Amino acid sequence: MMDVDPRRIALVMALRKQGVTDAKVLSAIERTPREVFVEELFEHAAYDNTALPIACGQTISQPYVVAVSTDALELDDKCRVLEIGTGSGYQAAVLSQLCRRVYSIERHRALHIEAERRFKALRIDNIATKLGDGYQGWPEQAPFDRILFTAAVSEIPDVVAQQLKPGGILVAPVGETTGPDLERFSQLLTKMIRTETGWKKEALIPVVFVPMLPGVPQEKRETNGSERQR
């Protein structure tokens, strides 16, 4: 039996002290090799409870925020989850252990390709990835049981919200996405449950996420057929 990196155990203990108690969520985080998802320069800090920079001006989220977001989704093994913003792939890798399938969209081709490589290397086969505009969601695979945004929005795009099943849960950082107020935690991680008559909302914790942007950046060697599944 392979020994568990003591840094993973220390991280889980830190998350417990911060109030994360769901055993399944903590176990998923403990089993996910975060060092695989960070840049080589930051491997020494892979299990620090902090956000770290990745390519394309993005970040890999603080483990505490990943834990709170994952816990708020109330996942079970039948859930189909839409993730807006693949980034490094770390959050999707955590989710994949707790649900039936993750559908993850990324607008940066470089991040999309690298995340796919990581999923393949880790033999994670229940994550489907797509290069695309997160503001459009993934209508071909809708409806979803859960939706998670990993970039901040001033309000939830209606196109995406409508892809959630009634009774489903959506979690997103909502609030200011530009300006100096970002340093004053003007975003709130928000849990939303879609009811038959509207939405039930709950503010969870203050956060600072990079802003969600529309469209797909035009990059060199852009080709068609960018949607792949693993």
Phi, psi and chi 1 to 4 in degrees:
 res  aa     phi    psi   chi1   chi2   chi3   chi4
   1 MET       -  130.1 -178.4  175.9  179.3      -
   2 MET   -71.1  136.0 -174.1  178.1  -63.5      -
   3 ASP   -68.6  142.7  -67.9  -25.2      -      -
   4 VAL   -85.0  133.6  177.4      -      -      -
   5 ASP   -55.7  122.4 -171.5  -31.8      -      -
   6 PRO   -59.4  -22.4   18.9  -31.8      -      -
   7 ARG   -66.8  -32.0  -63.5  179.0  -59.7  168.0
   8 ARG   -67.3  -42.4  -61.3 -167.5 -161.5 -175.8
   9 ILE   -63.4  -42.5  -62.5  172.8      -      -
  10 ALA   -62.8  -38.3      -      -      -      -
  11 LEU   -64.5  -45.2  174.4   58.9      -      -
  12 VAL   -61.5  -39.7  167.7      -      -      -
  13 MET   -63.6  -39.3  -69.1  176.4   63.5      -
  14 ALA   -64.9  -40.3      -      -      -      -
  15 LEU   -65.6  -38.0  -64.8  175.7      -      -
  16 ARG   -60.6  -41.7  -76.2 -173.3 -179.7  -82.3
  17 LYS   -65.1  -26.6  -71.7 -179.2  179.3  178.7
  18 GLN   -85.5    0.0  -73.2 -175.1  -78.1      -
  19 GLY   105.0    4.0      -      -      -      -
  20 VAL   -82.8  117.7 -179.7      -      -      -
  21 THR  -119.8  -13.4   59.0      -      -      -
  22 ASP   -65.8  116.7 -171.6  -69.7      -      -
  23 ALA   -62.8  -37.2      -      -      -      -
  24 LYS   -67.4  -40.5  -69.5 -177.2  178.6  179.4
  25 VAL   -65.3  -46.2  171.8      -      -      -
  26 LEU   -63.1  -39.0  -68.8  170.6      -      -
  27 SER   -65.4  -40.6  179.2      -      -      -
  28 ALA   -62.8  -41.3      -      -      -      -
  29 ILE   -66.9  -40.6  -71.4  175.4      -      -
  30 GLU   -63.6  -34.9 -176.1  175.7  -17.8      -
  31 ARG   -81.8  -13.3  -69.5 -166.0  -56.5  -95.9
  32 THR   -90.4  119.1  -56.1      -      -      -
  33 PRO   -76.7   90.4   29.4  -34.5      -      -
  34 ARG   -61.5  -26.4 -165.6  168.7 -175.0 -112.5
  35 GLU   -61.6  -23.9   71.1  -84.9   10.6      -
  36 VAL   -70.3  -24.8  172.4      -      -      -
  37 PHE  -101.4   -0.5  -63.4   92.2      -      -
  38 VAL  -106.1  161.9  -56.8      -      -      -
  39 GLU   -67.8  150.0  -59.0  -65.3  -43.0      -
  40 GLU   -54.2  -36.7 -175.8  175.9   -4.0      -
  41 LEU   -59.7  -27.1  179.7   63.8      -      -
  42 PHE  -110.1   13.8  -61.4  103.5      -      -
  43 GLU   -58.1  -34.3  -77.8 -173.9    7.7      -
  44 HIS   -64.0  -22.1   68.2  -78.8      -      -
  45 ALA  -106.2   14.9      -      -      -      -
  46 ALA   -56.8  -33.3      -      -      -      -
  47 TYR  -107.1   13.1  -68.1   96.9      -      -
  48 ASP   -70.4  145.0  -69.0   -5.6      -      -
  49 ASN   -83.8   66.3 -166.2    9.1      -      -
  50 THR  -151.3  156.5 -175.5      -      -      -
  51 ALA   -74.2  151.7      -      -      -      -
  52 LEU  -135.0  148.3  -64.9  169.4      -      -
  53 PRO   -72.4  145.2   25.1  -33.1      -      -
  54 ILE  -128.5 -171.7   58.8  173.5      -      -
  55 ALA   -66.9  165.8      -      -      -      -
  56 CYS    63.7   23.9  -56.3      -      -      -
  57 GLY    71.3   19.7      -      -      -      -
  58 GLN  -103.9 -178.2  -53.8  -59.5  -63.7      -
  59 THR  -136.7  156.7   59.9      -      -      -
  60 ILE   -95.5  126.5  177.2  172.5      -      -
  61 SER   -65.6  154.7  -68.0      -      -      -
  62 GLN   -58.5  134.0  177.2 -173.3    5.1      -
  63 PRO   -53.0  -36.1  -30.8   38.0      -      -
  64 TYR   -60.6  -42.5  173.4   61.8      -      -
  65 VAL   -68.3  -39.1  174.7      -      -      -
  66 VAL   -60.3  -43.5  170.3      -      -      -
  67 ALA   -64.7  -45.8      -      -      -      -
  68 VAL   -64.3  -43.3  172.9      -      -      -
  69 SER   -61.9  -45.6  -60.6      -      -      -
  70 THR   -64.7  -43.7  -56.3      -      -      -
  71 ASP   -60.6  -41.9 -172.6   25.6      -      -
  72 ALA   -65.0  -24.3      -      -      -      -
  73 LEU   -72.8  -18.2  -71.4  171.1      -      -
  74 GLU    52.3   57.9  -59.8  180.0   23.4      -
  75 LEU   -77.4  151.7  -63.5  168.0      -      -
  76 ASP  -138.0  174.3   61.5   47.1      -      -
  77 ASP   -74.1    3.0   58.1    9.4      -      -
  78 LYS  -102.6   -8.1  -63.8  179.2 -178.6  178.1
  79 CYS   -72.2  138.6  -74.9      -      -      -
  80 ARG  -106.2  121.8  -61.7  170.9   71.0 -107.2
  81 VAL  -115.3  132.0 -177.8      -      -      -
  82 LEU   -99.0  124.4  172.9   64.0      -      -
  83 GLU  -110.3  125.1  178.8 -170.1   39.0      -
  84 ILE   -98.0  103.3  -52.5  -67.5      -      -
  85 GLY   108.5   84.9      -      -      -      -
  86 THR   -66.1  -41.2  -48.9      -      -      -
  87 GLY    56.8 -128.9      -      -      -      -
  88 SER   -72.5  -22.1   68.6      -      -      -
  89 GLY    99.5   -3.4      -      -      -      -
  90 TYR   -63.1  -49.0  176.5   67.4      -      -
  91 GLN   -61.1  -42.2  173.0   73.4   80.2      -
  92 ALA   -62.1  -39.2      -      -      -      -
  93 ALA   -63.7  -38.1      -      -      -      -
  94 VAL   -66.0  -48.0  172.0      -      -      -
  95 LEU   -59.0  -38.7  -64.7  175.0      -      -
  96 SER   -60.1  -22.9   71.7      -      -      -
  97 GLN   -82.1   -9.8  -58.7  173.7   59.2      -
  98 LEU  -120.4    0.1  -59.0  168.7      -      -
  99 CYS  -142.2  176.3   67.2      -      -      -
 100 ARG   -72.8  -47.4  175.6 -176.6  169.3 -168.6
 101 ARG  -157.8  143.1 -165.3  161.2 -176.3   81.8
 102 VAL  -111.7  131.9 -179.9      -      -      -
 103 TYR  -112.0  111.4  -62.8   84.0      -      -
 104 SER  -118.5  130.0 -172.4      -      -      -
 105 ILE  -110.5  136.2  -57.7  173.4      -      -
 106 GLU  -134.3  137.4  175.4   54.2   53.8      -
 107 ARG   -90.9  -18.0   68.3 -172.0  -64.2  -90.5
 108 HIS   -96.3  118.3  -68.2  -74.2      -      -
 109 ARG   -58.9  -41.7 -175.9  174.2 -179.9   81.9
 110 ALA   -60.8  -42.5      -      -      -      -
 111 LEU   -67.6  -41.4  -66.4  179.5      -      -
 112 HIS   -57.7  -48.3  166.4   69.5      -      -
 113 ILE   -65.9  -43.3  -68.5  172.7      -      -
 114 GLU   -66.9  -38.8 -176.3   63.8   12.2      -
 115 ALA   -64.0  -43.0      -      -      -      -
 116 GLU   -58.9  -41.3  -77.3 -162.2  -39.2      -
 117 ARG   -61.1  -42.5 -176.6 -164.7   66.3   76.8
 118 ARG   -65.6  -43.1  -71.8  165.9  174.3  152.6
 119 PHE   -61.1  -40.8  -61.3  148.8      -      -
 120 LYS   -65.7  -43.3 -177.3  177.1 -178.9  180.0
 121 ALA   -62.7  -34.4      -      -      -      -
 122 LEU   -88.9   -0.4  -66.7  171.7      -      -
 123 ARG    59.3   40.9  -60.9 -177.3  179.3  179.4
 124 ILE   -91.4  114.9  -58.1  173.7      -      -
 125 ASP  -112.7   10.5   59.3    7.4      -      -
 126 ASN  -116.4   29.1   65.6  -27.4      -      -
 127 ILE  -118.1  122.4  -59.2  176.0      -      -
 128 ALA  -101.4  132.9      -      -      -      -
 129 THR  -117.3  154.9   61.3      -      -      -
 130 LYS  -149.1  134.4  177.0 -179.6  179.5  179.3
 131 LEU   -86.6  117.3  178.4   68.8      -      -
 132 GLY  -176.5 -175.6      -      -      -      -
 133 ASP   -90.7  113.1 -177.6   -5.3      -      -
 134 GLY   -61.5  -25.5      -      -      -      -
 135 TYR   -65.6  -15.6  -85.6   93.4      -      -
 136 GLN   -97.7   -9.5  -56.7  -54.1  -47.5      -
 137 GLY    66.0 -150.9      -      -      -      -
 138 TRP  -136.4   73.3 -159.9  -30.1      -      -
 139 PRO   -59.7  -29.3   19.8  -32.1      -      -
 140 GLU   -65.5  -23.3  -61.6   85.8   -4.0      -
 141 GLN  -106.3   -4.3  -63.3  -66.7  -14.4      -
 142 ALA   -70.1  157.3      -      -      -      -
 143 PRO   -86.6  160.3   32.8  -36.4      -      -
 144 PHE  -111.7  153.1  -60.2   97.2      -      -
 145 ASP   -79.9  -30.4  -58.4  -69.5      -      -
 146 ARG  -142.4  149.9  -54.2  -72.9 -171.2  -92.5
 147 ILE  -135.5  134.0  -62.8  177.7      -      -
 148 LEU  -127.9  126.8  174.1   64.5      -      -
 149 PHE   -96.3  133.6  -75.4   73.4      -      -
 150 THR  -113.4   20.3   62.7      -      -      -
 151 ALA  -140.9  152.7      -      -      -      -
 152 ALA   -80.7  142.4      -      -      -      -
 153 VAL  -129.0  148.7  -69.7      -      -      -
 154 SER   -74.6  -28.4   55.8      -      -      -
 155 GLU  -155.5  157.1   60.0 -177.2   23.1      -
 156 ILE   -73.1  125.5  -55.5  -60.9      -      -
 157 PRO   -60.5  128.9  -19.2   31.1      -      -
 158 ASP   -62.4  -34.4 -172.5   61.5      -      -
 159 VAL   -58.8  -40.7  170.8      -      -      -
 160 VAL   -75.8  -43.2  178.6      -      -      -
 161 ALA   -56.6  -36.7      -      -      -      -
 162 GLN   -72.4   -9.1  -65.8  -54.3  -45.9      -
 163 GLN   -88.5    1.6  -66.3  176.0   27.2      -
 164 LEU   -93.9  136.4 -176.7   67.8      -      -
 165 LYS   -66.9  149.1  -69.8 -179.5  179.5  178.2
 166 PRO   -56.5  133.8  -27.2   37.0      -      -
 167 GLY    88.9   -7.8      -      -      -      -
 168 GLY   -77.6  167.7      -      -      -      -
 169 ILE  -118.5  135.4  -62.4  172.5      -      -
 170 LEU  -122.0  134.1 -177.6  153.2      -      -
 171 VAL  -125.4  131.3  174.4      -      -      -
 172 ALA  -155.8  148.2      -      -      -      -
 173 PRO   -79.2  118.9   22.8  -25.5      -      -
 174 VAL  -120.6  132.5 -180.0      -      -      -
 175 GLY   150.0 -157.8      -      -      -      -
 176 GLU   -61.6  137.4  -64.5  -66.0  -31.7      -
 177 THR  -118.1   -2.0   57.7      -      -      -
 178 THR  -142.1  162.2   59.1      -      -      -
 179 GLY    91.2  172.7      -      -      -      -
 180 PRO   -65.7  -19.1   25.6  -35.4      -      -
 181 ASP   -64.0  -18.1  -76.5  -13.6      -      -
 182 LEU   -57.3  -34.9  -79.6 -178.7      -      -
 183 GLU   -74.3   -6.7  -63.7  -55.2  -43.9      -
 184 ARG  -109.2   23.8  -66.0 -160.8  -69.8  -90.2
 185 PHE    54.1   55.9  -63.5   96.1      -      -
 186 SER   -84.8   -2.1   58.4      -      -      -
 187 GLN   -98.7  146.8  -59.8  167.8    4.0      -
 188 LEU  -124.1  129.5  -72.7  171.9      -      -
 189 LEU   -67.9  120.4 -169.4   65.8      -      -
 190 THR  -120.4  132.9  -56.2      -      -      -
 191 LYS  -102.8  128.6  176.8  178.4 -179.5  176.9
 192 MET  -127.4  128.9  -57.3  172.1   58.8      -
 193 ILE  -108.9  126.4  -59.2  174.3      -      -
 194 ARG   -81.9  118.7 -174.1  177.6 -176.6 -175.4
 195 THR  -103.1  177.7   69.0      -      -      -
 196 GLU   -68.0  -21.6  -64.9  -65.0  -19.9      -
 197 THR  -114.3   -4.5   56.7      -      -      -
 198 GLY   163.5 -134.9      -      -      -      -
 199 TRP  -133.2  138.9  -65.1   86.9      -      -
 200 LYS  -105.1  122.4  178.6 -178.1  177.3 -177.7
 201 LYS  -114.5  146.9  -60.2 -179.1 -178.5 -179.3
 202 GLU  -143.3  123.2  177.0 -173.0   -3.0      -
 203 ALA   -79.1  131.5      -      -      -      -
 204 LEU  -100.4  -72.8  -58.9  175.0      -      -
 205 ILE  -141.5  153.7   56.8  172.6      -      -
 206 PRO   -72.5  139.7   25.0  -32.0      -      -
 207 VAL  -142.8  167.1  -70.3      -      -      -
 208 VAL  -132.6  109.3  176.5      -      -      -
 209 PHE  -113.7  156.0  -85.0   75.8      -      -
 210 VAL   -65.9  151.2  -64.7      -      -      -
 211 PRO   -72.8  147.0   26.5  -35.2      -      -
 212 MET   -79.9  132.2 -178.4  169.2  157.9      -
 213 LEU  -119.3  149.6  -61.0  174.1      -      -
 214 PRO   -82.0  163.0   32.0  -36.8      -      -
 215 GLY    76.7 -179.9      -      -      -      -
 216 VAL  -122.0  122.4  175.9      -      -      -
 217 PRO   -57.7  140.0  -20.7   32.1      -      -
 218 GLN   -79.6  114.4  -66.8  -59.3  -50.1      -
 219 GLU  -118.3  163.1  -58.4  177.7   27.5      -
 220 LYS   -64.3  147.4  -67.4 -179.5 -179.7  179.4
 221 ARG    61.4   32.2  -61.7  165.1   63.2 -178.3
 222 GLU   -67.6  131.5 -172.5   81.0    7.8      -
 223 THR  -130.2  165.1   60.8      -      -      -
 224 ASN   -78.7  172.5  -67.4  -34.6      -      -
 225 GLY    69.9   38.4      -      -      -      -
 226 SER   -81.3   -6.8   57.5      -      -      -
 227 GLU   -86.8  125.1  177.5 -179.8  -34.3      -
 228 ARG  -134.0  160.4  -54.4  174.8 -173.5  177.0
 229 GLN  -129.2  143.6  -67.2 -165.9    5.5      -
 230 ARG  -124.1      -  -67.2  -78.7 -171.4 -118.8
